[in-house]
Amino acid sequence: MRTIFTTMITVFFMSFAALIFPANAQGTSDNQAMQAQSVISDQLSAFIAGDGDRAFSHAAPTIKQRFQTPERFMDMVERGYGPIYRSSTYDFGRNSIQGNQVMQELILTDQKGNTWQSIYVLMKQADGSLKIMGVQMRRSENSIL
């Protein structure tokens, strides 16, 4: 039952993402896109380095409130987002900015050689920084497994 629900949510989210990501990404602020990519890259580097404090620093306040500590956050990411936690390679794809929200596509390869598509949602904070509010991830069709 959980698998069906997860699949339905993933299909809905990916359909939604396809609608909001314009093919040519017009209207996207280069500065905000670069800032979002920098935040994501630094968090990925922090995961690889095992630096929970740095990885947790990029989480939105609602995520921090939910997980309370960098250790709990890292545990959740490792268990629920393994390909992100220990990616081998990654490339940024399309992005979209709507108001104070940035959606950034990330294509990554896990340590087993599987390709994953992730959609990061970042929210601009009062201080101007971008924080990660959530990530939706699905295995790409060209994966090995």
NUPAKE-249253 format. One record per residue (C-alpha): residue number from 1; residue in one letter; x negated, y, z. Coordinates in pm, whole numbers, plus 50000, padded with zeros to 5 digits. Each point is the difference from the previous one (the first is absolute). Example, Ala and Ser with C-alpha at 12.3 -4.5 7.8 and 13.67 -1.06 7.14 Angstrom:
<pts>
<pt resi="1" resn="a" x="48770" y="49550" z="50780"/>
<pt resi="2" resn="s" x="49863" y="50344" z="49934"/>
</pts>
This chain:
<pts>
<pt resi="1" resn="m" x="50000" y="50000" z="50000"/>
<pt resi="2" resn="r" x="49719" y="50240" z="50088"/>
<pt resi="3" resn="t" x="49829" y="49926" z="49667"/>
<pt resi="4" resn="i" x="50317" y="50088" z="49809"/>
<pt resi="5" resn="f" x="50041" y="50322" z="50197"/>
<pt resi="6" resn="t" x="49634" y="50093" z="49949"/>
<pt resi="7" resn="t" x="50029" y="49929" z="49628"/>
<pt resi="8" resn="m" x="50314" y="50214" z="49971"/>
<pt resi="9" resn="i" x="49834" y="50290" z="50183"/>
<pt resi="10" resn="t" x="49690" y="49970" z="49782"/>
<pt resi="11" resn="v" x="50205" y="49998" z="49679"/>
<pt resi="12" resn="f" x="50198" y="50302" z="50116"/>
<pt resi="13" resn="f" x="49687" y="50192" z="50101"/>
<pt resi="14" resn="m" x="49814" y="49922" z="49679"/>
<pt resi="15" resn="s" x="50304" y="50103" z="49793"/>
<pt resi="16" resn="f" x="50020" y="50323" z="50196"/>
<pt resi="17" resn="a" x="49627" y="50061" z="49956"/>
<pt resi="18" resn="a" x="50030" y="49946" z="49623"/>
<pt resi="19" resn="l" x="50260" y="50275" z="49988"/>
<pt resi="20" resn="i" x="49804" y="50256" z="50196"/>
<pt resi="21" resn="f" x="49658" y="49938" z="49845"/>
<pt resi="22" resn="p" x="50008" y="50179" z="49667"/>
<pt resi="23" resn="a" x="49792" y="49834" z="49733"/>
<pt resi="24" resn="n" x="49781" y="50304" z="49953"/>
<pt resi="25" resn="a" x="50010" y="50122" z="50364"/>
<pt resi="26" resn="q" x="50090" y="50355" z="49897"/>
<pt resi="27" resn="g" x="50078" y="50239" z="50282"/>
<pt resi="28" resn="t" x="49753" y="49828" z="50230"/>
<pt resi="29" resn="s" x="49769" y="50230" z="50188"/>
<pt resi="30" resn="d" x="49642" y="49889" z="49936"/>
<pt resi="31" resn="n" x="49895" y="50125" z="50343"/>
<pt resi="32" resn="q" x="50268" y="49803" z="50186"/>
<pt resi="33" resn="a" x="49936" y="49689" z="49791"/>
<pt resi="34" resn="m" x="49627" y="50021" z="50074"/>
<pt resi="35" resn="q" x="50073" y="50056" z="50369"/>
<pt resi="36" resn="a" x="50230" y="49695" z="50009"/>
<pt resi="37" resn="q" x="49740" y="49785" z="49827"/>
<pt resi="38" resn="s" x="49732" y="50120" z="50242"/>
<pt resi="39" resn="v" x="50217" y="49908" z="50301"/>
<pt resi="40" resn="i" x="50074" y="49654" z="49858"/>
<pt resi="41" resn="s" x="49635" y="49938" z="49907"/>
<pt resi="42" resn="d" x="49881" y="50098" z="50346"/>
<pt resi="43" resn="q" x="50255" y="49774" z="50166"/>
<pt resi="44" resn="l" x="49896" y="49708" z="49778"/>
<pt resi="45" resn="s" x="49635" y="50064" z="50089"/>
<pt resi="46" resn="a" x="50096" y="50008" z="50368"/>
<pt resi="47" resn="f" x="50174" y="49662" z="49969"/>
<pt resi="48" resn="i" x="49691" y="49845" z="49842"/>
<pt resi="49" resn="a" x="49776" y="50154" z="50269"/>
<pt resi="50" resn="g" x="50233" y="49885" z="50278"/>
<pt resi="51" resn="d" x="50040" y="50361" z="50112"/>
<pt resi="52" resn="g" x="50347" y="49996" z="50154"/>
<pt resi="53" resn="d" x="49983" y="50356" z="50128"/>
<pt resi="54" resn="r" x="49925" y="50139" z="49654"/>
<pt resi="55" resn="a" x="50260" y="49780" z="49827"/>
<pt resi="56" resn="f" x="50264" y="50093" z="50260"/>
<pt resi="57" resn="s" x="49920" y="50370" z="49961"/>
<pt resi="58" resn="h" x="50152" y="49991" z="49650"/>
<pt resi="59" resn="a" x="50334" y="49863" z="50123"/>
<pt resi="60" resn="a" x="50301" y="50229" z="50024"/>
<pt resi="61" resn="p" x="50125" y="50091" z="50348"/>
<pt resi="62" resn="t" x="50292" y="49756" z="49972"/>
<pt resi="63" resn="i" x="49758" y="49714" z="49927"/>
<pt resi="64" resn="k" x="49775" y="50104" z="50287"/>
<pt resi="65" resn="q" x="50298" y="50011" z="50232"/>
<pt resi="66" resn="r" x="50111" y="49654" z="49892"/>
<pt resi="67" resn="f" x="49661" y="49829" z="50043"/>
<pt resi="68" resn="q" x="49860" y="50215" z="50283"/>
<pt resi="69" resn="t" x="49634" y="49888" z="49965"/>
<pt resi="70" resn="p" x="49748" y="49953" z="49719"/>
<pt resi="71" resn="e" x="49963" y="49635" z="50103"/>
<pt resi="72" resn="r" x="50372" y="49926" z="49957"/>
<pt resi="73" resn="f" x="50002" y="50187" z="49671"/>
<pt resi="74" resn="m" x="49699" y="49808" z="49866"/>
<pt resi="75" resn="d" x="50158" y="49670" z="50107"/>
<pt resi="76" resn="m" x="50322" y="50085" z="49814"/>
<pt resi="77" resn="v" x="49811" y="50096" z="49684"/>
<pt resi="78" resn="e" x="49783" y="49689" z="50010"/>
<pt resi="79" resn="r" x="50302" y="49769" z="50045"/>
<pt resi="80" resn="g" x="50247" y="50178" z="49773"/>
<pt resi="81" resn="y" x="49780" y="50169" z="49740"/>
<pt resi="82" resn="g" x="49700" y="49767" z="49967"/>
<pt resi="83" resn="p" x="49920" y="50098" z="49641"/>
<pt resi="84" resn="i" x="49980" y="50365" z="50106"/>
<pt resi="85" resn="y" x="49812" y="49920" z="50320"/>
<pt resi="86" resn="r" x="49723" y="49822" z="49809"/>
<pt resi="87" resn="s" x="50026" y="50108" z="49637"/>
<pt resi="88" resn="s" x="49713" y="49924" z="49766"/>
<pt resi="89" resn="t" x="50069" y="50274" z="49747"/>
<pt resi="90" resn="y" x="50266" y="50261" z="49941"/>
<pt resi="91" resn="d" x="50104" y="50262" z="49748"/>
<pt resi="92" resn="f" x="50251" y="50280" z="50030"/>
<pt resi="93" resn="g" x="50295" y="50002" z="49765"/>
<pt resi="94" resn="r" x="50287" y="50240" z="49956"/>
<pt resi="95" resn="n" x="50116" y="50248" z="50261"/>
<pt resi="96" resn="s" x="50296" y="50222" z="50062"/>
<pt resi="97" resn="i" x="50049" y="50300" z="50226"/>
<pt resi="98" resn="q" x="50343" y="50103" z="50117"/>
<pt resi="99" resn="g" x="50004" y="50278" z="50255"/>
<pt resi="100" resn="n" x="49770" y="49906" z="50286"/>
<pt resi="101" resn="q" x="49986" y="49631" z="49905"/>
<pt resi="102" resn="v" x="49741" y="49831" z="49778"/>
<pt resi="103" resn="m" x="50043" y="49653" z="49854"/>
<pt resi="104" resn="q" x="49675" y="49846" z="49878"/>
<pt resi="105" resn="e" x="49962" y="49670" z="49817"/>
<pt resi="106" resn="l" x="49699" y="49786" z="50084"/>
<pt resi="107" resn="i" x="49900" y="49689" z="49805"/>
<pt resi="108" resn="l" x="49768" y="49779" z="50201"/>
<pt resi="109" resn="t" x="49836" y="49662" z="49986"/>
<pt resi="110" resn="d" x="49984" y="49784" z="50310"/>
<pt resi="111" resn="q" x="49711" y="49775" z="50095"/>
<pt resi="112" resn="k" x="50165" y="49705" z="49823"/>
<pt resi="113" resn="g" x="50016" y="50186" z="49670"/>
<pt resi="114" resn="n" x="50373" y="50077" z="50011"/>
<pt resi="115" resn="t" x="50120" y="50337" z="49876"/>
<pt resi="116" resn="w" x="50247" y="50201" z="50207"/>
<pt resi="117" resn="q" x="50199" y="50315" z="49934"/>
<pt resi="118" resn="s" x="50050" y="50226" z="50301"/>
<pt resi="119" resn="i" x="50200" y="50317" z="50029"/>
<pt resi="120" resn="y" x="49886" y="50232" z="50277"/>
<pt resi="121" resn="v" x="50232" y="50265" z="50136"/>
<pt resi="122" resn="l" x="49823" y="50295" z="50159"/>
<pt resi="123" resn="m" x="50160" y="50299" z="50171"/>
<pt resi="124" resn="k" x="49849" y="50346" z="50025"/>
<pt resi="125" resn="q" x="49963" y="50101" z="50366"/>
<pt resi="126" resn="a" x="50035" y="50345" z="50157"/>
<pt resi="127" resn="d" x="49620" y="50038" z="49999"/>
<pt resi="128" resn="g" x="49988" y="49933" z="49623"/>
<pt resi="129" resn="s" x="49857" y="49648" z="50030"/>
<pt resi="130" resn="l" x="50159" y="49697" z="49839"/>
<pt resi="131" resn="k" x="50084" y="49699" z="50217"/>
<pt resi="132" resn="i" x="50104" y="49653" z="49885"/>
<pt resi="133" resn="m" x="50363" y="49924" z="50081"/>
<pt resi="134" resn="g" x="50019" y="49657" z="49842"/>
<pt resi="135" resn="v" x="49881" y="49761" z="49734"/>
<pt resi="136" resn="q" x="50197" y="49764" z="49779"/>
<pt resi="137" resn="m" x="49796" y="49719" z="49850"/>
<pt resi="138" resn="r" x="50068" y="49726" z="49748"/>
<pt resi="139" resn="r" x="49785" y="49748" z="49819"/>
<pt resi="140" resn="s" x="49951" y="50075" z="49632"/>
<pt resi="141" resn="e" x="50105" y="49751" z="49736"/>
<pt resi="142" resn="n" x="49641" y="49936" z="49888"/>
<pt resi="143" resn="s" x="49895" y="49862" z="50341"/>
<pt resi="144" resn="i" x="49829" y="49665" z="50030"/>
<pt resi="145" resn="l" x="50236" y="49855" z="50262"/>
</pts>
